[in-house]
């Protein structure tokens, strides 16, 4: 474990506790030692990538695909992916869709906004939110594309991340 660029170091006989010290939905490390000293190591959001401080909100969202198209010349499968908030809560700040798996090797996401620290492609819907939130019954849509050069049938799984208010 690192503290900045240096190895994390506390005295012997230390007892670590994982806590969310500052209520930012990011786990921090609280360590007590044999001399009664307490050390706090706060995780930085940037180190966690685009999902820092967000939670899976799949139960709050229904997603659907429309305008489905396969471009045979380019080998690109595309569609409009709509997220609708089906809860009575607001999704606030960031709304990120992560493609967690693709069933066929060689099929890749063509137009992702980036990758999570573990290499999963994601789409950032945040700029589409009115006033920084997706209210009950509201929806947002954007185009999603997969490169499929071998023209294979495939499936994919996604998870939606945001903050709930």
Secondary structure as the mmCIF struct_conf table of DSSP 4:
data_model
#
loop_
_struct_conf.conf_type_id
_struct_conf.id
_struct_conf.beg_label_comp_id
_struct_conf.beg_label_asym_id
_struct_conf.beg_label_seq_id
_struct_conf.end_label_comp_id
_struct_conf.end_label_asym_id
_struct_conf.end_label_seq_id
STRN STRN1 UNK A 2 UNK A 3
TURN_TY1_P TURN_TY1_P1 UNK A 4 UNK A 5
STRN STRN2 UNK A 6 UNK A 7
HELX_LH_PP_P HELX_LH_PP_P1 UNK A 8 UNK A 8
BEND BEND1 UNK A 12 UNK A 13
STRN STRN3 UNK A 15 UNK A 19
TURN_TY1_P TURN_TY1_P2 UNK A 21 UNK A 22
BEND BEND2 UNK A 23 UNK A 26
STRN STRN4 UNK A 28 UNK A 32
TURN_TY1_P TURN_TY1_P3 UNK A 34 UNK A 35
BEND BEND3 UNK A 36 UNK A 36
STRN STRN5 UNK A 38 UNK A 41
HELX_LH_PP_P HELX_LH_PP_P2 UNK A 42 UNK A 44
HELX_RH_AL_P HELX_RH_AL_P1 UNK A 45 UNK A 48
HELX_RH_3T_P HELX_RH_3T_P1 UNK A 49 UNK A 51
TURN_TY1_P TURN_TY1_P4 UNK A 52 UNK A 53
STRN STRN6 UNK A 55 UNK A 56
HELX_RH_3T_P HELX_RH_3T_P2 UNK A 58 UNK A 60
STRN STRN7 UNK A 61 UNK A 71
TURN_TY1_P TURN_TY1_P5 UNK A 72 UNK A 75
STRN STRN8 UNK A 76 UNK A 85
BEND BEND4 UNK A 87 UNK A 89
STRN STRN9 UNK A 91 UNK A 102
BEND BEND5 UNK A 103 UNK A 104
TURN_TY1_P TURN_TY1_P6 UNK A 105 UNK A 106
STRN STRN10 UNK A 108 UNK A 109
BEND BEND6 UNK A 110 UNK A 111
BEND BEND7 UNK A 113 UNK A 113
STRN STRN11 UNK A 114 UNK A 115
TURN_TY1_P TURN_TY1_P7 UNK A 117 UNK A 118
BEND BEND8 UNK A 119 UNK A 119
STRN STRN12 UNK A 121 UNK A 124
HELX_RH_3T_P HELX_RH_3T_P3 UNK A 126 UNK A 128
BEND BEND9 UNK A 129 UNK A 129
STRN STRN13 UNK A 130 UNK A 130
TURN_TY1_P TURN_TY1_P8 UNK A 131 UNK A 132
STRN STRN14 UNK A 133 UNK A 134
TURN_TY1_P TURN_TY1_P9 UNK A 136 UNK A 137
STRN STRN15 UNK A 139 UNK A 147
TURN_TY1_P TURN_TY1_P10 UNK A 149 UNK A 150
STRN STRN16 UNK A 156 UNK A 164
#
